[in-house]
């Protein structure tokens, strides 16, 4: 299954992907930088920067900064990643910035109940968040 993350809310998308991965499906997420996080921009940035500061530069935990890794980490949060079924499900999930060449000709799916609607006024894309956090590669 290939999911286009463009204009999908990160948390809602992550829950659906996690459930499908636990059922044994292999999932590729493309356009990860175009997923959105709903909320006040200041609060979102403060929350993610606190997560980065919690880690020690020598010993971790390390928090990702690139969009594909941020999306993958959000999906991991929805999985029981310390159990064997969660570990195997997490291995079946791949996230990409943009659309890779080998997936261009395939059908991209979307998640209807995770789409951004007109009532969501305050939001921020994962690309903007990644850029602010200091990622070197945050998509084009």
C-alpha positions as a LaTeX table, in Angstrom:
\begin{tabular}{lrrr}
\hline
Residue & $x$ (\AA) & $y$ (\AA) & $z$ (\AA) \\
\hline
Unk1 & 0.00 & 0.00 & 0.00 \\
Unk2 & 1.35 & 3.44 & $-0.94$ \\
Unk3 & $-0.07$ & 6.43 & 0.94 \\
Unk4 & 0.26 & 10.02 & $-0.25$ \\
Unk5 & 0.70 & 12.13 & 2.92 \\
Unk6 & $-0.04$ & 15.44 & 1.20 \\
Unk7 & $-2.48$ & 17.50 & 3.34 \\
Unk8 & $-3.07$ & 14.64 & 5.78 \\
Unk9 & $-3.05$ & 15.27 & 9.53 \\
Unk10 & 0.00 & 13.52 & 10.98 \\
Unk11 & $-1.59$ & 11.97 & 14.06 \\
Unk12 & $-4.67$ & 10.61 & 12.32 \\
Unk13 & $-2.63$ & 9.29 & 9.43 \\
Unk14 & $-0.21$ & 7.61 & 11.85 \\
Unk15 & $-2.93$ & 5.69 & 13.68 \\
Unk16 & $-4.37$ & 4.28 & 10.46 \\
Unk17 & $-0.93$ & 3.30 & 9.17 \\
Unk18 & 0.00 & 1.69 & 12.50 \\
Unk19 & $-3.18$ & $-0.41$ & 12.53 \\
Unk20 & $-2.60$ & $-1.61$ & 8.98 \\
Unk21 & 1.05 & $-2.44$ & 9.72 \\
Unk22 & 0.03 & $-4.48$ & 12.76 \\
Unk23 & $-2.28$ & $-6.48$ & 10.48 \\
Unk24 & 0.73 & $-7.38$ & 8.31 \\
Unk25 & 0.53 & $-4.88$ & 5.46 \\
Unk26 & 3.66 & $-3.29$ & 4.01 \\
Unk27 & 3.20 & 0.47 & 3.77 \\
Unk28 & 5.11 & 3.18 & 1.92 \\
Unk29 & 4.41 & 6.82 & 2.80 \\
Unk30 & 5.34 & 9.33 & 0.08 \\
Unk31 & 5.40 & 13.14 & 0.28 \\
Unk32 & 6.09 & 12.96 & 4.02 \\
Unk33 & 7.19 & 16.60 & 4.06 \\
Unk34 & 3.66 & 17.69 & 3.03 \\
Unk35 & 1.88 & 16.12 & 6.03 \\
Unk36 & 0.49 & 18.66 & 8.49 \\
Unk37 & 0.44 & 19.05 & 12.26 \\
Unk38 & $-2.65$ & 20.83 & 13.54 \\
Unk39 & $-2.30$ & 23.41 & 16.29 \\
Unk40 & $-0.71$ & 26.71 & 17.17 \\
Unk41 & 2.69 & 27.05 & 15.45 \\
Unk42 & 4.40 & 28.37 & 18.58 \\
Unk43 & 3.17 & 25.42 & 20.66 \\
Unk44 & 4.16 & 22.88 & 18.00 \\
Unk45 & 7.69 & 24.29 & 17.71 \\
Unk46 & 8.09 & 24.50 & 21.49 \\
Unk47 & 6.92 & 20.89 & 21.90 \\
Unk48 & 9.33 & 19.48 & 19.30 \\
Unk49 & 12.29 & 21.59 & 20.46 \\
Unk50 & 11.72 & 20.31 & 24.01 \\
Unk51 & 11.88 & 16.75 & 22.67 \\
Unk52 & 15.24 & 17.50 & 21.06 \\
Unk53 & 16.61 & 19.15 & 24.20 \\
Unk54 & 15.66 & 16.16 & 26.36 \\
Unk55 & 18.28 & 14.03 & 24.64 \\
Unk56 & 21.96 & 14.07 & 25.47 \\
Unk57 & 24.25 & 14.74 & 22.50 \\
Unk58 & 26.50 & 11.84 & 23.46 \\
Unk59 & 24.06 & 9.21 & 24.70 \\
Unk60 & 20.62 & 10.03 & 23.30 \\
Unk61 & 17.73 & 9.63 & 22.96 \\
Unk62 & 18.12 & 11.18 & 19.54 \\
Unk63 & 15.08 & 12.80 & 17.97 \\
Unk64 & 14.84 & 12.98 & 14.16 \\
Unk65 & 14.82 & 16.28 & 12.27 \\
Unk66 & 14.19 & 15.29 & 8.65 \\
Unk67 & 10.53 & 15.04 & 7.51 \\
Unk68 & 10.61 & 11.36 & 6.58 \\
Unk69 & 12.10 & 10.40 & 9.94 \\
Unk70 & 9.67 & 12.66 & 11.85 \\
Unk71 & 6.70 & 10.94 & 10.20 \\
Unk72 & 8.18 & 7.50 & 10.84 \\
Unk73 & 8.76 & 8.41 & 14.51 \\
Unk74 & 5.13 & 9.57 & 14.83 \\
Unk75 & 3.97 & 6.23 & 13.44 \\
Unk76 & 6.27 & 4.41 & 15.87 \\
Unk77 & 4.52 & 6.24 & 18.70 \\
Unk78 & 1.27 & 4.52 & 17.69 \\
Unk79 & 2.85 & 1.04 & 17.75 \\
Unk80 & 3.80 & $-1.19$ & 20.67 \\
Unk81 & 7.39 & $-0.83$ & 19.45 \\
Unk82 & 8.95 & $-2.64$ & 22.42 \\
Unk83 & 7.04 & $-5.85$ & 21.68 \\
Unk84 & 7.90 & $-8.24$ & 18.88 \\
Unk85 & 4.70 & $-7.56$ & 16.91 \\
Unk86 & 5.39 & $-3.81$ & 17.05 \\
Unk87 & 9.00 & $-4.23$ & 15.96 \\
Unk88 & 8.03 & $-6.34$ & 12.97 \\
Unk89 & 5.23 & $-3.91$ & 12.05 \\
Unk90 & 7.64 & $-0.95$ & 12.24 \\
Unk91 & 10.00 & $-2.69$ & 9.82 \\
Unk92 & 7.20 & $-2.83$ & 7.23 \\
Unk93 & 6.81 & 0.97 & 7.18 \\
Unk94 & 8.86 & 3.16 & 4.83 \\
Unk95 & 8.63 & 6.96 & 4.55 \\
Unk96 & 9.99 & 9.07 & 1.70 \\
Unk97 & 10.52 & 12.74 & 0.94 \\
Unk98 & 8.74 & 13.28 & $-2.36$ \\
Unk99 & 7.90 & 10.31 & $-4.58$ \\
Unk100 & 10.77 & 7.91 & $-5.39$ \\
Unk101 & 11.33 & 6.76 & $-8.96$ \\
Unk102 & 10.26 & 3.16 & $-8.34$ \\
Unk103 & 6.89 & 4.27 & $-6.90$ \\
Unk104 & 6.01 & 6.97 & $-9.48$ \\
Unk105 & 3.94 & 4.75 & $-11.77$ \\
Unk106 & 1.99 & 3.06 & $-8.95$ \\
Unk107 & $-1.38$ & 4.14 & $-7.56$ \\
Unk108 & $-1.18$ & 6.47 & $-4.57$ \\
Unk109 & $-3.88$ & 6.20 & $-1.92$ \\
Unk110 & $-5.07$ & 8.69 & 0.66 \\
Unk111 & $-6.83$ & 8.42 & 4.01 \\
Unk112 & $-10.18$ & 10.20 & 3.91 \\
Unk113 & $-10.70$ & 10.73 & 7.65 \\
Unk114 & $-7.21$ & 12.24 & 8.02 \\
Unk115 & $-7.59$ & 14.99 & 5.42 \\
Unk116 & $-7.08$ & 18.62 & 6.38 \\
Unk117 & $-10.42$ & 20.43 & 6.39 \\
Unk118 & $-11.39$ & 24.09 & 6.25 \\
Unk119 & $-12.01$ & 24.20 & 10.01 \\
Unk120 & $-8.31$ & 23.63 & 10.71 \\
Unk121 & $-7.04$ & 27.19 & 10.64 \\
Unk122 & $-3.81$ & 26.75 & 12.59 \\
Unk123 & $-1.46$ & 24.13 & 11.21 \\
Unk124 & 2.12 & 23.65 & 10.16 \\
Unk125 & 3.63 & 21.30 & 7.59 \\
Unk126 & 6.27 & 18.79 & 8.58 \\
Unk127 & 8.62 & 20.49 & 6.11 \\
Unk128 & 8.32 & 23.83 & 7.96 \\
Unk129 & 8.89 & 22.10 & 11.29 \\
Unk130 & 11.90 & 20.25 & 9.96 \\
Unk131 & 13.36 & 23.43 & 8.49 \\
Unk132 & 12.96 & 25.25 & 11.81 \\
Unk133 & 14.57 & 22.38 & 13.74 \\
Unk134 & 17.69 & 22.61 & 11.58 \\
Unk135 & 17.42 & 19.66 & 9.20 \\
Unk136 & 19.85 & 19.66 & 6.31 \\
Unk137 & 17.53 & 17.82 & 3.92 \\
Unk138 & 13.87 & 18.79 & 4.28 \\
Unk139 & 12.65 & 18.30 & 0.75 \\
Unk140 & 12.28 & 20.65 & $-2.17$ \\
\hline
\end{tabular}
